[in-house]
């Protein structure tokens, strides 16, 4: 079993925030997959898909800075390892629309990732970092205010959701 985790904040008011690009990417990945069920447990919304193995797509509902709490509960219950997870999250240090794969790296100041590292006691998990940096808007705001800004329609069109989906599916196939 594997977990694909999108990081974001729960609630409609955060829906199109830069910080929620992990949730938005997860929505896109799930769009064409046959979902068995979606439930709420372990402080998360969890959608189950079989590809052919069971995959859980997880939206932590603990707010970004406490994401590790939810993920740790799931890993403990299912007796999974941090190597069984793939985390999708925003990265303000990458240009808008850039995607980068990371494995076994630090949080780089991302509080959601830091929460996961703290809760799991390791940084040894896979991540897809999604660039949300827009030089024009970022320069005028502190980082915490910047990531809580909504994407404009034009900015959302620059996020390569199809490429992110392809990378997620590739990662899942390689772990089978």
Residue pairs with C-beta under 8 A, 6 or more apart in sequence:
1 53
1 54
1 55
1 56
1 78
1 80
1 84
2 53
2 55
2 56
2 84
2 85
2 86
2 172
2 175
3 55
3 56
3 57
3 58
3 71
3 74
3 75
3 80
3 84
3 85
3 86
4 26
4 29
4 55
4 56
4 57
4 58
4 85
4 86
4 88
4 168
4 172
5 22
5 26
5 57
5 58
5 59
5 60
5 67
5 71
5 85
5 86
5 87
5 88
6 22
6 23
6 24
6 25
6 26
6 27
6 57
6 58
6 59
6 87
6 88
6 89
7 19
7 22
7 23
7 60
7 64
7 67
7 87
7 88
7 89
7 90
7 112
7 113
8 14
8 17
8 19
8 20
8 21
8 22
8 23
8 24
8 59
8 60
8 64
9 17
9 19
9 20
9 63
9 64
10 59
10 61
10 62
10 63
14 20
14 148
15 23
16 24
16 150
16 151
16 156
17 147
17 148
17 149
17 150
17 151
18 90
18 92
18 132
18 146
18 147
18 148
18 149
18 150
18 151
19 64
19 90
19 112
19 132
19 147
19 148
20 90
21 88
21 89
21 90
21 130
21 132
21 151
21 159
22 87
22 88
22 89
22 90
22 112
22 130
23 59
24 156
24 159
24 161
25 88
25 128
25 130
25 159
25 161
25 164
25 165
25 168
26 57
26 59
26 88
28 161
28 162
28 164
28 165
29 57
29 164
29 165
29 168
29 169
30 47
30 49
30 57
33 49
33 51
34 49
34 50
35 47
35 48
35 49
36 48
36 49
36 50
37 47
37 48
38 45
38 46
38 47
38 48
39 45
39 46
39 48
40 46
40 61
42 70
42 73
42 74
42 77
43 60
43 61
43 62
43 69
43 70
43 73
44 58
44 59
44 60
44 61
44 62
44 70
44 71
44 74
45 58
45 59
45 61
46 56
46 57
46 58
46 59
46 74
47 56
47 57
47 58
48 54
48 55
48 56
48 57
49 55
49 56
49 57
51 172
52 176
53 176
55 172
56 74
58 70
58 71
58 74
60 66
60 67
60 69
60 70
60 71
61 70
62 69
62 70
64 111
64 112
64 115
65 111
65 112
65 115
66 115
67 112
67 115
67 116
68 115
68 116
68 117
68 118
68 119
68 120
69 115
69 119
71 85
71 116
71 119
71 120
72 119
72 120
74 80
75 81
75 82
75 84
75 85
75 120
82 120
82 122
82 124
82 125
83 124
83 125
83 126
84 175
85 125
85 126
86 125
86 126
86 127
86 128
86 168
86 171
86 172
87 113
87 116
87 125
87 126
87 127
87 128
88 127
88 128
88 130
88 164
88 168
89 110
89 112
89 113
89 127
89 128
89 129
89 130
90 110
90 129
90 130
90 132
90 147
91 98
91 100
91 108
91 110
91 129
91 130
91 131
91 132
91 133
92 132
92 133
92 138
92 143
92 146
92 147
93 108
93 131
93 133
94 100
94 129
94 130
94 131
94 132
94 133
95 131
95 133
95 135
96 131
96 132
96 133
96 134
96 155
96 158
96 159
97 131
97 158
97 159
97 160
98 130
98 131
99 128
99 129
99 130
99 131
99 160
99 163
99 164
99 167
100 128
100 129
100 131
101 126
101 127
101 128
101 129
101 167
101 171
102 126
102 127
102 128
102 129
103 124
103 125
103 126
103 127
104 123
104 124
104 125
105 123
105 127
106 117
106 123
107 113
107 114
107 117
107 123
109 143
113 127
116 125
117 123
126 171
128 164
128 167
128 168
128 171
130 159
130 164
132 147
132 151
134 155
137 146
137 149
138 146
141 149
151 159
